[in-house]
């Protein structure tokens, strides 16, 4: 079985400076709650740190593929050696045991690597989402926002070929029906995250790793 899916959420947009939502905000009336929205998926997709992560994932993917290829070549070499031996000779059984051991090593390596990769990816996602939450809070406070709602609206591309039930679920999952552009903090959050990432010297985004293609 093969399992080598690259994280598909990774896109880039580098914004050099942080710009507050507005330079002058009218004071809200007493008791008024100011609400804004942020699209976390779009922030994740567009923040510069995501590109850095994607590059690290690609390097790691190639490393793992090279490791797997080397192990498979070793197995093929052993098989080729066994083909040169008379099946009735004791060396034939010995070579077969070596092949079995090499295959078991490959399988164990694949399972262990995949488990490690799964842990790394979960830690990465939690870490990045925590950064998005922190940046959202900072932007909101600078702009005098009391409450930020996650905007989960996405594109409905390809819906013409989807079953009606899938379209219904996608529409029902939308938690924002209307919002003016002025209450959307998404761009400001991306800008702040990119600024922080640049200030940190575009350091590691977390443990970047991919499951190797094992079959």
Long-range contacts (C-beta under 8 A, 24 or more apart in sequence): 1-214, 1-215, 2-213, 2-214, 2-215, 3-114, 3-211, 3-212, 3-213, 3-214, 4-61, 4-65, 4-210, 4-211, 4-212, 4-213, 5-210, 5-211, 6-54, 6-57, 6-58, 6-61, 6-210, 7-53, 7-54, 7-57, 7-121, 7-210, 9-41, 9-44, 9-45, 9-50, 10-45, 10-50, 10-51, 10-53, 10-54, 10-57, 11-45, 11-46, 11-50, 11-51, 12-46, 12-48, 12-50, 12-51, 12-54, 13-46, 13-47, 13-48, 13-190, 13-194, 14-48, 14-51, 14-194, 14-198, 15-48, 15-187, 15-190, 15-191, 15-194, 15-195, 16-194, 16-195, 16-198, 17-191, 17-195, 18-188, 18-191, 18-192, 18-195, 19-188, 19-191, 20-139, 20-142, 20-143, 20-188, 21-139, 21-142, 21-143, 21-145, 21-185, 21-188, 22-143, 22-182, 25-143, 25-144, 28-144, 33-146, 33-147, 34-144, 34-145, 34-146, 34-147, 35-145, 35-146, 35-147, 35-148, 35-149, 35-183, 36-140, 36-143, 36-145, 36-147, 36-148, 36-149, 36-183, 36-184, 36-185, 37-148, 37-149, 37-150, 37-151, 37-176, 37-179, 37-183, 37-184, 37-185, 37-186, 38-132, 38-136, 38-148, 38-149, 38-150, 38-151, 38-184, 38-185, 38-186, 38-189, 39-150, 39-151, 39-152, 39-153, 39-184, 39-186, 40-129, 40-132, 40-150, 40-152, 41-152, 41-154, 42-186, 42-190, 43-132, 43-135, 43-186, 43-189, 43-190, 43-193, 44-128, 44-129, 44-132, 46-190, 47-128, 47-132, 47-190, 47-193, 47-194, 47-197, 48-193, 48-194, 48-197, 48-198, 48-202, 49-128, 49-131, 49-193, 49-194, 49-197, 49-202, 49-205, 50-128, 50-205, 52-197, 52-202, 52-205, 53-124, 53-128, 53-205, 53-206, 53-208, 56-204, 56-205, 56-208, 57-208, 57-209, 57-210, 59-208, 60-208, 60-209, 60-210, 61-210, 61-212, 64-113, 64-209, 64-210, 64-211, 64-212, 65-212, 65-213, 67-109, 67-212, 68-106, 68-109, 68-110, 68-212, 68-213, 68-214, 71-102, 71-105, 71-106, 71-109, 72-106, 74-102, 75-99, 75-102, 75-103, 75-106, 78-102, 106-214, 107-214, 110-212, 110-214, 111-214, 113-211, 113-212, 114-211, 114-212, 114-214, 116-209, 117-209, 117-210, 117-211, 118-211, 120-206, 120-207, 120-208, 120-209, 121-209, 123-206, 123-207, 124-205, 124-206, 124-207, 124-208, 127-205, 127-206, 128-205, 128-206, 131-193, 131-196, 132-189, 132-193, 135-189, 135-192, 135-193, 135-196, 136-185, 136-189, 138-192, 139-185, 139-188, 139-189, 139-192, 140-185, 143-185, 143-188, 145-185, 148-185, 149-175, 149-176, 150-175, 151-175, 151-176, 151-179, 151-184, 151-186, 152-176
